[in-house]
């Protein structure tokens, strides 16, 4: 068919009119969207502050089930940004996932250090703040040892804590934790190399490291997306209530960064990134050796395959050098923040994490009838309940189904179901 210039002109005119109508509609609703973005709510899961020290607040979340696992979970987030990324919105909340699975959940909110806190170091955070919070949770729960979930820098610090105070830890979950920095390919490792960077220069200038300094650095790791693409996408979806709400919550979290205590920043950069002392088992805190071979509790690493902040290779090798024989890795195709907010991560990863915490706690309170189904490694209370709702009561019943059908029933992947079937 030959080119028709008149038809092309009419098509172009129609496209222009459609674009103009779309732009007019977006301009009409933009002020309303701006108000929504300013007033969006985050961290809505009910909690109470049960312990305070300096700026720190220990939150205890309200139970959402009749029975809870006796061994509570203490979540330790990083010292930068606010921890409500783990409770960003009700349907994508790590906190609620754990609560709905029958876990008793606490979380440390570090809050922002003042100029007087600039000399607080890793020893203070690990041997004082984290230890005091662990003791508080132990006292409140009546348990000698509790479960821990450390995210990012919080995972690195809770690893140090477990090496020093292992008798108080039942199991250690590590979520995108930086543990091994030896040419792992991370941009931050390259930027933070002692060849190019001395963290003392920043602290000598500012005292504490300003949130803006850190936020800009993280944004520059992917400048096109952080300064252009995401705003184009937001404009294109301005008429979607769900998209705008999700976008607003994430932007609120990104905008509410907090300063980092100067001494802790220098120690973390020098000891962990530049010298790789934790992985090489050379780290000392307050003159005491942080001996990672003493870590003998169950360990679960939760990693993002596309994590550009803490690449999976900055975490995986750690399982090979600790003392524990009970180690496991869940690696999922998402990024650093996606581990906590991605809808697919909440469908695929967190039910398995919840079940792991039940298993390592020896907990039976969340189990349902037909316990034989839970004798299959990898099937915890969450998956068991979904299977039993379809009449799959015992392990042998699994063999009556195709892997694809079981994956749909349990709301998981075929590869995971195949692992179950291999055991039957």
N, C-alpha and C positions, 0 to 999 in steps of 0.2 A: 504494500500500500504506500503510495507516494505521500511525501510530506505536505500537509495542508497548513499554510501559514495562518489562515483565518481561524482554523480550529485550535491551533497552538496559542494564538492570541486570546481566544475565548477561555481556554483552559487556564492560562496564566492569570487572566482577569478573575476567574472564579476562585483560584487559589489565593489571590491577593485579598479578595473579599472575605474568604473564609478566615484567613490569617487576621484580618482587621477585626472581624467579629470576635474571634478568640481573644485577641489582645484587649479589646474593649471589655469583654466579660472578666478577664483577669484583672484589669485595672479597677473594675467595679468592686471585686471581692478582696482586692489586695489589702485595703485598710482593715477589714474584718479579720483577715488572716494574720495581720501584724499584731492585732490585739490578742488573738489566740496564742500566737507564738510567745508573747510576753507573759501570758498568764498560765501557760501549760503546767500541769502538775506532774511531779515525779516522786519516786520513793514513797508510794502510797500504802505499802503494807504496814499495818499497825505494829508499833514497837514502843518500848519504854527504855529510858536510860537507867541502867542498874548500877553503873560504876563510872566515876569520873576521876581523872588525874591530869593535872595541867590542862591542856586543851582537849585531851582525849575524852571521848564518850564511848562507853560500851553499851550497845543496843541489844535488847532481848526481844525477839519477835513473837507476836501473839500466835499461839498454836492454831492450826486449821484442821486438826484431826483429833479424834477422841483419845487415841493412844499415841505416844511418841517413843522413839528409840531412846533408851536410857542414856546412851552416850551422846551428848550434845555435839554440835558442830560449831566451832568458832571460825568465822571468816575474817581473814586478815588481808586487807587491800593494800595497795601501794601508798606511798607517802605523797603522791601527786594526784591531782584530781579528786573528786568526791566519790565515795563508795556507792552512791545510789545507782551507778551504772549496773549494779547487780540487782536492782529493783527499779529499772527504768520505767516500765509500764506493766500493768497487771498480767497481760498475756505473754510477756517475755521477761519474766522475773526469775532469776536464779533462786532468790530468796523464797518465792512462792512455790517453786518446783520442789525445793527441799522440804518446806513445810507440808505441802500436799502429800508428800511421800512418807510423812510421819516422823520427820526429824525435828529436833529441838534446836533452834538456830539463834546464834549470837553473831554480832559483827562489830568490829572496831571502826569507829569514825575518828580519824586522827585530828580532823579540823586543821586550821592554819596556824603554823608557829609564828610567834611574835619575834621581834628583833632580839629579845632576851633569850630566845631558844636557839640562837644560831650555833651554839656550841654543843648542842645535843648530837650525839653520834650513834653509830650502830649498836654499841654496847648498851646504851640507854634504851633504845627501842626494843632490843631483843631481851636483855636480861632484866630490864625494869618494867617497861610498859607491857610488852606481850606477856611476860611471866606473871605480872600482877593480874592481867585480864584472864589468863588461863586459870590462875588460882581462884579468882572470883567465880568463873564458870564451874570449876570443880566443886567449890563449896556449895553453890546454888543447886547443882545437880546431884551432889552426893557421890560423884564418880572420882576414882583415883586418877583416871586417865581419860582424856577427851579426844574427839576428832578435830582436826584442823583442815581448813581449806585456804590456801594462800594464793593470791592472784598477783601476777606480775612481780613487782618488787616485794610485795607482801609474801609471795612464795619463796623468794630468795631468803628473806629474813626468817620465815618460819622453818626453813630448812636448817638455818643456823640454830634456831631455837631447839629443834628436835635433836640435833647433835649434842646440845648442851644439857637438855632437860628431857631426855627421852622417856623417863619414867612417868611423865605427866601426859604423854601423847599416846593415844591408842592407834591412830592411823593418820597419815599425812596425804592430803590431796594438793597437788601443785598445778595451778592453772596458768599457762603461759609464763612460767617462772624462768628468769634468766639465771642459769646455773653453770654454764660452760661457755667461755668466750675465747676460743682458740681458732681463729679464722673460720668462723661459722657462717660468714656471709652477710651478717646483719649490718645495715647502714650505721646504726648507732655505735656498733663496735668499731667501725672504721673511723667515724667522726670523733669518737672518744679516745682514739689511740694516743698514747703518750707522745708519739712522733709529731702529732699535730696540735695536741690540746692539753692544757694544764688546768684542771678544775679549780685550783687555788686562785687563779686570776679572777674568776667570777666571784668567788666568796670574798676575796680581799676587797672587791669593789662594792658588792651589795650586802654582804653579811649572810642573809638567806638568799637562795636562788629564786628570783622572781618567777611567778607563774607564767608571765608573758614571755619570758626568755625560753622556758621549756616548751610552751605551746607553739611558739613560732618555729622552734627547731623541729618538733614533731610534724608540723604542717608542711615544712619544706622537704620532708621526706617524699611527699607526693604532691608537689605544688599545683599541678594542673587540676587534679581532682579536688584538692582542698580549697583552692582559690577561684576555680572557674566551673568545672564540670558539675559539682554538686548543686550549685546555685542555678545553673541552666536546667538541671533535672527538676529542681524544686519549682521553678517557674512553669515548666511544662506540666507539672502535676498540681498546680495551685488549686484546681477545682476538686481535688481528692481529699476528703476529710481525713481519711486514715493516713495518707502519705504526709500531709502537712503536720498531723499530730506526731507521727514518728520522727519526722525531720526536726520538729521543734524541740522534742525531748532531747535528741542527740545534740543539737546546737546549744541547748541550755547547759548540758553537761560539759561540752567542750569549752564554753565561755566561762565556766565557774572553776577554773583551775586554782590550785592553792600553791603557795610558796613552799619551798623545800628547805629544811634546816641545813645550814651551810656545812657543818662538820660531817653530817651524815652523807651529804652529796659528795664531798671530796673523798670520803672513805669508800663509798660505793663505787665511784668511778675508778679510783686507784686500785683498791683491793680486789674488786669483783671483775670489772671490765678490763683494766689494763694489765693487772698481774695474774688474774685468773686463780686467785688464791683458794677460793672455795673448792673448785674442781680438783685442784692439785693437792688438796688437803693440807694447806699451809696457813690457813686463816687463823688469826687469834683475835679474841675480843677480851679486852681488859686483862691481857696477859694469859688468858686461858685458851688452849688449843680447841678449835672447833673441829673435832674429829668426826668426819662424815662416815667413817667406817663403823662408828658406834650407832648409826641410825639403823635399827633393826625392826622398825614397825612397817606395816603394809604401806606401800606408796603407789599412788595413782597420779600419772601425769596426763593432763588434758591440754592438748596442743592444737594450734591452728596451722593447717598446711600452708596457708597464704599469709601468715603472720610476718609482717615486715619489721615490726618492732623487736620481737623476740622470736627469731626463726626456730623452727622445731629442732634444728641441729644445735641450738644453744641450750637445749633441755635434755634431749634424748640420751646423750652419753652418760648423764649423771647416774642413771639407774645401774650402770655397770660398775660404779666405783663406791657406792654406798654399801653398808653392811647387810641390808635387808635382802632376803631371797624372794620376798613377796612383792614384786614390782609389776606394774602394768602401765601401758600407754594407750590412750585413746587419741588418735590424730584425726581431725575432721577438716574437710575443705572449707575453711573460713579464715577470717583474719583475727587480729588480736582482740578487737572489741566485739567482733561477731561471735566469739565464744560465749559472750554473756547476753547478746541482744538478738542474734539471728533466730528467726522463727524455725528454720530447719535444725539448728543446733538444739533448740528446746525440744524438738520432736525426736531427734535421733540420739543426742549425747546425754542430756541431763537425766532422762529416766535410768540410763545405765549407771550414771554417777551415783544417783540416789540409791540404786540397788547395791552398788559396791560398798557404800557406807553402811548399809544394813548388814551386808555379809561380814565385813571386817569387825563389826561390833558384836557379832554373834547374836543379833537381835531377832526375835521371833514375833514381836508385837505386831509387825505389819504384814506377817505372812497370812495367807488364806488357806482354805482347805486344800488337800491334795498336795502335801509338801513335797512329794516325789518329783513334781515338775520343777521345783526349785533346787533339786539336787543336781540338775544339769547346770554346769558352770556357765555363767552369763545370764541365767534367768533368775532375776530377783523378784521381789514382791510386785513391782509395777508390771513387768512383762507377764508374770504368772497370773495376775488378776485378769489381764486382757485375754489370755489364752483360756482361762477357766470360764470366762463369760461365754466362750464359744463351745464349751463342753470338753475342752482338752484338760483332763484332770491329772493324768499321770504321764510320765516321760514317754512311755510306749505309745501314747496317743499321737505323739508328734509324727510318727512314721506314717500315719494315715493321710498326711497332707503333703502337698508339694511345697517346696521352699517359698515360692512366690506367694502362695496362699497364706502360709504362716507369717510371712513378713507383713502382709496386709493386716492380718488379725492383730499381731503384736505391735504394729506401727513401728517397724524397724526395717533394717536392710536385709536383702537376701543373703549377703555374705555372712552376716551375724547368725541368721537362722541356720545356714549351712554348718557353722561351727556347733550349733546345738545338736543338729541331726547326726553329726559325726560321732557324738558321744553316746548315742542311743543304740 
